[in-house]
Amino acid sequence: MFYKPFHYVRDVGVGGSNPLIPTISCERKQSLTALKLFSESNTRDYSTFLQLFLSVEIDVSFRFRIRPFVDAELRFAQQMRLAGDHLAEFHHLERAHVLGQASTIEHTRVHVLMFLWALRQYQPGEMAGQVVRILGAATKTIFGLVPSGNTGGSNVSPFKSMAISPDLRRILDAVRS
């Protein structure tokens, strides 16, 4: 199992009990704030990010633990799109795919963004491939039917496992531990 349940507290701000608000100590709140600020920055220093991430002792699902890393790759993809480097944009979408493919929501979200990339580049083969992959991500990921390390583009089989780069492997190992 990837997560342990939260300990819930009374939500005084709403005036009732809210099961969506986990118990977070002041120290943890500061770490979470630092994580949020770091994930919104444009830095690529994942080692600092991992140290901050590991200092937060809140047990949450894989999706919530991997999301800041997927978001960082998606921001890099957006920066490359704005810079006009469409191949580098797709490279970052592939990296986001590798990170998020164990989460149904993140996996599907990345495939939708890959479809939009193919639409902007007018690549009909990639568009068709992404439609199939969006359906597969939405219906198969929950059952664990995803090949490890697959980059998600239509240039590779959706069933082919691939090697994961060392920097992405460190991130995946950290969020799964």
C-alpha positions, -999 to +999 in steps of 0.1 A: +000+000+000+014+034-009-002+054+019-013+054+055-045+072+065-045+108+078-053+117+114-082+141+112-089+172+132-119+194+138-120+222+113-127+253+134-128+276+104-158+259+089-174+252+123-177+215+119-158+183+115-141+181+081-125+147+071-105+164+044-083+183+068-053+162+081-035+169+113-004+189+105+020+202+131+034+237+128+068+223+117+051+203+090+031+233+078+064+252+074+079+223+054+047+221+033+049+258+026+086+255+016+077+225-007+049+245-024+071+275-029+099+253-043+076+234-066+064+267-081+099+280-087+118+275-119+147+256-104+158+221-115+175+212-083+156+181-075+180+171-047+169+201-026+133+194-035+137+158-024+153+168+010+123+192+016+099+165+005+113+138+027+112+162+057+074+163+055+061+133+075+025+133+062+014+101+046-007+107+015-015+088-016+011+084-044-008+109-065-004+137-040+032+128-034+042+127-070+021+157-082+047+184-073+073+166-095+048+161-124+038+198-121+075+208-122+080+189-155+048+203-169+060+238-161+093+231-179+072+218-209+052+251-209+084+271-208+098+252-238+065+258-256+067+295-250+104+295-261+093+277-293+112+245-286+085+219-293+108+189-291+121+199-257+084+205-247+075+170-256+106+156-238+093+172-206+058+158-212+075+124-215+093+129-182+060+140-166+044+108-180+071+085-165+066+102-131+028+102-131+019+070-148+012+051-116-016+076-108-048+075-129-054+112-127-018+123-134-014+097-161-045+108-179-037+145-175-003+140-191-018+121-221-044+149-226-015+174-227+004+152-251-027+152-273-029+190-272+008+191-281+001+169-312-029+190-321-007+222-320+020+205-341-006+190-364+006+154-361-024+132-369-006+100-359+004+113-325-032+127-320-047+092-328-022+075-306-029+099-277-067+093-280-060+056-275-036+063-246-060+086-229-087+059-229-061+033-217-048+056-190-083+064-177-094+028-176-062+006-170-040+026-147-061+019-116-055-018-122-017-013-125-017-022-162+011+003-171+046-006-183+073+009-161+092+038-177+071+040-208+074+076-222+039+078-234+044+090-270+028+071-299+063+064-312+066+036-287+042+007-279+019+014-250+028-020-236+066-016-237+085-012-205+115+011-207+145+021-186+139+050-162+165+078-161+184+079-128+170+113-117+134+102-122+142+068-105+154+087-074+122+107-073+100+077-078+119+057-051+116+087-027+078+091-031+071+054-028+091+050+004 
